Amino acid sequence: MPVEALTRAERLGPGARVAVVAPSGPVPEERLAAGLDVLRGWGLEPVVAPHVLRTHPALGYLAGDDRARARDLTEAWCDPSVAAVLCARGGFGAQRMVDLVDWAAIRAAGPKAFVGYSDVTALHEAFAVRAGFATLHGPMVAAGTFLSDPATQESLRATLFEPETVRVLAPGTARALVPGRARGVTLGGCVSLLAADLGTPHARASARGGLLLLEDVGEEPYRLDRILTQLLRSGWLDGVAGVGLGSWEECGPYEEVRAVLTDRLGGLGVPVVEEMGFGHSPTALTLPLGLPAVLDADTCTLTLEVPALR
């Protein structure tokens, strides 16, 4: 079954209440405070979930225990006064809590804007498969890129408030690895997290018919080769319509990374565009996941057929 378009949330307006959650790693208090100030500058009213500043007593890379982090997300989503849920940071931990989220309650509450990337890829996939909701692959509130880069901030702000103004992604860095033009529904995120999802009970069956958006951080070329080879061997990439590639920070010399990407993805027979400006890069553009779009490798653009939010 091909990847299908998902239900969009409503756009935000001035005074909207937004919840900040930490489904993965613990959050430095000063960086959280700085990110909240940015949101307030946009006219939003941020509220911080109870365990955002907690640290697991034994596993210091987690923001509190799994059930608490899952409860924070469920309660924030089900609060009718909350218009959007934004992640504070990535790290690791979303896979540990994703099955503890009350997905029936999430579905009943309806769609909301959900923003994050990196480890949050596991939750983007869960919102798509278990709830049928489109989400936003975008910067996190306490992440360095969000705090320091005006273009990253503006991409998210415009997507949340004026989504019709950011329907075309056309970064000047983008280049075609494989020419062509394809239409499909966007999906993706950290390629290592997508591979880690394989074989789990609620994993997406395949990327067939989708426009797959991939990036990662800290994965050496041979490890990227292993990850992509796993996706190829499993059949998960069979029938994918096109591939857009973001950043590969701390993955080694880019010419070596490009060689792996070309070798593993070039044989799919679909358009592939590199350096599209999303992910763990100095500027991290916001990309909607779960929406129909056109990837044009000749113009190096990704064009959404509908705005990210209603």
N, C-alpha and C positions, 0 to 999 in steps of 0.2 A: 504494500500500500504506500503510495507516495506521501511525502511530507505535505501536510495540509495547513492552510492559513488558520490562525488562532484568533481568539476574541481579544479585541483591543480594550484598554482602559480609557477613562476620560482624562483629558488634559487637566493640568492644574491651573488655578487662578490665584490671585493675591489673597493671602490669609489662609491658604490651604494648610491643613495639619498633616505633617509627614512624620512617620516613625523611622527611627534609625535602629537597626539591629546588628548583631555581630554573630553570624552563624558559624564563623570559623575561628580565627585567632583573636587574642586579646588586643585591646585598643589603647594606645598611649593617650592619656587624658588631655594633654596639651594639644595634640593633633586633632582629637575629636572636637575640642572647644573651638579650634580655628575653623574646622569644617562646618560646624553649626553656625558660626558667624557668617560664613558665605551664604548658607541657606536663608538665614534671617535677612541678609542683604537683598535677597530675591523676593522678600515679602512673605516667606513661608514661616510656619510655626513648627519647628522640629521638636519632637518628643523622643527621649532616649529610652530604649527598652531596659528592663531591670538588670540584665546581665552583660551589657555592652562593656562595662569596665571591670568585669570579673576576670579572674584567672583560675583555671582548674587547679585544685590543690596538688595534684600529682603530675599532671601533664600540662606543663606551662605553655604549650603552644596552642591551647584551647581557651576560649573565652567562657569559662564555666563548664558545667557538665553537659552532656548531650541533650538530656531531657529539658534542661533549663533553656538552652539555646533554641531548641525546637518549640518550646512553649512561648518564648518571646516572639518568634515569627508568627505562630498561629494566632496569638492574642492580638498582636499588632494588626494582622490582616483582617481579623474579625471585628475589630473596633470600628463601628460605623462612622466615627468622627475622623478616621485616618484616611486620607486620599491616596497616599503612596507609601511604599516601604523601600527605604534605601539602606544598603549594606554599608557598614563602617569600614571594613577592610576584608582582605582575603586571608591567605595563609594556608591553613589546612583545618578541616573539621566538618565541612558541609556534608561530606559523604557519611559521616558518623551520625548526623542528626536528621538527615533527609527522610528516613523511614519512620521517624518519631513525630513528624509534623502531622497534624490532623488535616489530611487532604480533603476529606469530606466537608469539613467546616470551611476550608479555603474555597472550595468550589461553590458552596452555598453562599458565601459572602460576595462572590462575584469578582470581576477583574479589577486590579489596581495597578498603577505603575510600580514596577519592581526593578531596581537598578543595582547592578554589581557586575563584577567580572572575575577572572582568575579562578580561585577555588569555588566561587559562586556559580560556575558553569554547571555543577551538579544540581543546583537549584533551578537554573534556567531550564534544564532538561526535565526536571520534575514538574515545574509549572506547565510546561508544554504537554507532557505525556499524561500527567495525573489530573490536571485542572483544565487544560485547553486554553491557557491564557498566554498571550504575547507578553514579552518582557523586554527590558532594555539592557544590552551589554554596554555598560558605561562606568564611569569612574566612581570610586567609593569615597565616602564623606571624609574619612581620616587618612586617605592615601596621599602620598607626597605629590603626585602629579596633579591631583585635584586642587591641592592647596597652593601650588606654585605656578600653574600654567593657565593663563587667561583663556586660551583657545579651548582647552579641555572643559573649563567651567562654562564657557559660552555654548559649546556644543550640547551639553546636558541641559542648561537652562532653556535654550531654544527648543529642544526636543520636548521638554516638560510643558512649556507654556505656549509655544508657537510652532507646533510640529510640522505645519504645512511649509514652513520656511527652510526645513532641512531634509527635504525628500531626496536630494541628490548628493551623494558622497563622491567628491572628486578631488582627493588630495593630490597636490603637485608631485608627491613622491611616487605615486602609483605607476607601475609598469606592467606590461603584459608578459607573462611567462608562456602562455599558450593563447593564441588569438581565438576570437569568436564572440558570440553573443548568446546569452541563455536567460530564460525566465524560470523562476522557482520561488519557493518560500525560504526565507532566511532561517538559519539555525547555526549553532556552533559555539565557539568559545575556546578555552584552553584545550588543545588537542590531547594532552595527557589525561585530562579529566574525562574527555569523551571516551578514550580507550579504556579508562578504569571503570566506566559504567557498563561495559560489555559483560554480559552474563548475569547481571543483577536482575532481580525480579521485574522491575518496572522500566527497564532500559528501552529506549527507542529501537525499533527493529532495524532500521537502516536510514540512510540519508537520501534514499531514492527520490528524485524529483526536487531536491532541495538545492539552495545556494548555500554552500558550506563555508562559513567564516572561521578561519583558524588562526591561532597565535599561541605563544607560550613563553615561558621565562625559565632560564636556568637549566635547559635540557640540551646537552651537547649533541652535535650532529649525529653521532651513532645512536644516541637514545631517541632522537627524533625519527631516525630511520626505523628503529624497532617499533615505535609507537605507530607510525604510518603503515608499516608492514603488517602489524596486527590488525589494523582497520581494513587493510586490503584483503588479508587472508580470511578474515571473518565474513567478508562479503558486505560489510557495513557501507562501503563506498560504492557498491554496485548501483548504477543508475543515477548517481549524483549529477545535477544539471550544470553546476559550475562551482568554482572555488575562489574565494577571496582570502588573501593572506594579510595578516597584520604584522605585528612586531615580534621579534625573536631575541629579546634582550637577554644578555648573559648566556647565549647559546653557542658562543664561539664566533670566529670570523664569518661575516655574512656570506662571503663567496662559498664557504663550505656548507653553510645552511642552505643557500640557494641550490647548490648541487644536489643535496638530498631532496629538497622539495621538487625540483625538476625531475629527478629520477623516479620518485615515488608517485607523483601526481601527474606528470606529463603524459603518462600512458593511459589516463582515463578517457582521453578524447573529448574533453570539455574545456571551456575557457578557464584560464587561471590568471588572476591578477595579483601581483605582489605589492607589498609596502603600502597598504591602504589606510594606514594611520590609526589603527585601533589596537588596543591591548596594553602591554606593559611599556609603552613608549613614552618619550617626553611629552608628547601630545597624544591624548587618548580620546578619539572621537566616539560619540555615542551611536550605537547601532541597534535598531530594533530587531528582535528575533521573533519569528513566527508570522512574518508578513510577506505578501507577494512582492517581488522586486525583479529588476532586470540587471544582470551583470554584463557589461559591455567591455571586453578586453581591448577593443580598438580605441575607445575613448577613455578607457580606464576609469569607468564610473559604475557606481551602484545606485540605481534609481528605484525608490520605493513607489509602488503603485498607489498606495494610500498613506496618509500621514501616520506616524507612529502611534499617536493617541487620537481619540475622537474629539 
